[in-house]
Amino acid sequence: MKLLHIKVSPDLAGSASRIASAHLVEKLRAQHADLEETVLDLAQHPLPHLDAFTIGAFFTQPDQRDEAQRAAIQTSERLVDQLFACDTLVISSPMWNLGLPSVLKAWFDHITRAGRTFAFTPEGCKVGLVNGKKVYSVVASGSVFAHGPFVQDDQFTPYIRVALEYIGINDVEFIRVDGTHDPVSRATALPHALQSIERLF
């Protein structure tokens, strides 16, 4: 198994999402002795956000790109190749202000590429080109979003699900570390997430 592990939290030591995803990878490694893990740590190595020149290079035909355009899309090309090379993807992230940290959104912007990860049929229908991948999305949030009054405020999990479907990935398992700052749930948020990982295997 080739596993791509995307880590997002800037709290390198105490992050609940990092602790939970590390436990998840341990469980996967116990099942797959040949597991090869590639780590993409967006907190330590943040990606550049897209600019007009890079977007223009995306929409230029490959054989018509000049040297500057090829250099501009080099990061995106590497990330897309990395995604295609993996069998399983683990996305480990906090939820910030109801949604994705910008470094994770930047990753999605780099890998959501017309002609590479999705395409259009002659009839105008969109098809995802990244197939056969399993995704585990570990999300830590200060409030409880899985149930209760804040369910509709969660913009993280719907985005992840739809963005992955857009490129052809439909097998997504969410693991919530829910309510890490809620006085009622903060003591149990991580233990409950670790238990939910145990139940998966």
N, C-alpha and C positions, 0 to 999 in steps of 0.2 A: 504494500500500500504506500502510495506517495501522498503525504499530507501537507497541505499548506496551512500554516497557523498564523493568522493575522491578529496581532495584539495592538490594542489602541490606548489603554489607560496610561496616563503619565505617571501614575503611582506604581513604580516598578516593584516595590516590596510588599505593600499591603493591599493592593487592588483585589477586590472580591472577584471581579471578572477574570483576572489573571490566575487567581488561585483555583477557581472553578474550572477554567479551561485546561490548566495543567493537570488537574485530576482527570478530566475527560480524556486528554491525550494519553495518560497512564493507562486508562481502561482500554483504549484503542490499541495501545502497544502490547497489552497483555493478550489481546486477541489476534494481533498481527505481528508476529516476531520479525517480519521483514519490513516493518514500518520505517519509512524515511521521512523525517519531519523537516520541512523548510519553514523557518520563522521569518515573518515580515513584521517587524516592530515599527509601527507608524508613529509611536511616541518618541522613539529614539532616532528614527530616520523618517521624518515627515515628508510627504510627497509635495511637489509643487502644484499649486492650483492651476487650472487651465487658463491660458490667455488667448487672445484673438489669433496670434500667429500660429500657435499649436493647433487650435481648432481649424484654422485654414489649412494646415498641413494634413489634418485628418481627412479633409474632404477633397484633397488633391489626389489624383490617381497615382498609385505607387510609382509607375514608370515615369511620371512627370515631376516628382518631388526633387527639389534641388538639395544640395548638401545641408543647408541651414534647416530646411524642413525635415530632413531625415534625422538630424540631430535633435530637433524639437520634439519629435515623437518617440525618441529612443526609450525614454522611461515607460511610456505607455506600451510600446511593443514588448518590452521586457516583462511587464506585469501581465499582459495578455498571454504571452508564452508560458509564464509561470502558472497561470490559472489553468490553461489547457493541459499542462503537464501533471497536475495533481488529480488524484482520485477522490480525495476527501478534503473539504475545506472547513476549518474551524475559525469563526470570527468571534473574537473576544473583545467586548467593548462595554464601556459605560453608556448609559443614556444621559445626554446633557440637554437640559431645557426642552425636554419632550422628544428629542430627536437624536440624530447622529452627530458625533463630534466631526468637525470639519475635515480632519485628516482621513477619516473613514469615507466621508462623502467624496473626497478627492480621489480615493482609490476607485470607487465606483465610476467616477467621471473618466478616469483613465482606461478602465477595462470595458466600458460600455461603448463599443465601437462599431459603427455601420461597416459592414463588409468583413469584419473580423469576428465579433461575438454575436452579432445579429445581422439579418439581411431581409430584404423584401423580395417577394415573389413578383413575377410579371403582372399579377393581378393586384399588387399593392398590399398583400398580406405580409405581416412581419413574422419572421421565424427566428427563434434563438438558435445559435450555433454551438453553444457550450452544453453538451449533453452527457448524461451518465455520471454526474457528480452528486455526492452526498454532502450536505452542508449542516454543520452544527453551529448555531448562533447563540453564544453565551452573552446575555445582556444583564448588566447590573444597574439598578435604579434606586435612587434614594427613597422614593415613594413606592407604594404598591400599585402596580398597573394591571396585574393579571385579573383582578376582581375589585369590586368596590367602586367608589365615586370617580376614580381617575382613569377608568378603562378607556374611555373615548379620547383621553388626552395623549395616549401613546401614539406617537408618530414614528417611533423607531421600528417596531416589528412589522407594521404594514409596509413601510418603505423597503426593508430588507427583503420581504417576501416578493413584492412586486418587481423590484429591481433585479432580483435573481431570476424570476420567471421571464423577464424581458429578454434575458440572454440564453434562456433555455434550461435553467435549473429549477426543478420543481420539488425535489426531495430535500426539504428544509425542516430541521428539528430545532425548536427554540428551547433554551434552558435559561430560566429567569433566576437571577439573584435579586429578589424583589423586596424593596423596603429597607435598604441598608441604613437609612437615616430616620426611619419611622420609629418612634419610641416603642411601639407595640411589637414591631417585627425585626428590629435591627439585630437582636441577639440570635434570631433563628433564620435570618435570610440566607446566609451562606450555608449553614448545615442543611437546610431544606433543599438548596440547589445541589449540594453534593449527594444528597439522598436521591434526588431525581436522576442524577447521572448514574448512580448505582442501579436504578430500576431499568435503565436503558440497555444494560448488558447482562 
